[in-house]
């Protein structure tokens, strides 16, 4: 019988929401991962930072726009497709639960995918906590925030 070494993680986000301008400022974010034994802790931390940046992009910026009539991508370059830069990100904090896994090589687990999963949800829940408005579509762009805040009667 083979056993997989499942890895887990979670993210906590602190945001500031400007309702009038429909903008979200990400103040702090921390991602905690259970990655088993850390063979190279600094490398794992950097892997988590990359995943967090991608998750933040998914939650706040990145949206592939497609023309419904022609199926043509309307934002095919990085000039039009917004991804977060270092200027858009707060200090990224990574922390670990280091419990060696008996089924993983050298007691470690994967850390490639798990850090990208939860940042967008953490940001969404922080916006909900700050405003009482829940969003079901990402990214949470100013346009979507405007629509949600207007529907909720905040603007």
Secondary structure, DSSP 4 states (H G I P E B T S, - for coil): -------EEEEEEEEEEETTTTEEEEEEEEEEEE-BS-SSHHHHHHHHHHHHHHHHHHHHT----B-TTT--BS--STTTS----TTT---EEEEE-----TTSGGGB---SSHHHHSHHHHHHHHHHHHHS----SSS--HHHHHHHHHHTT--
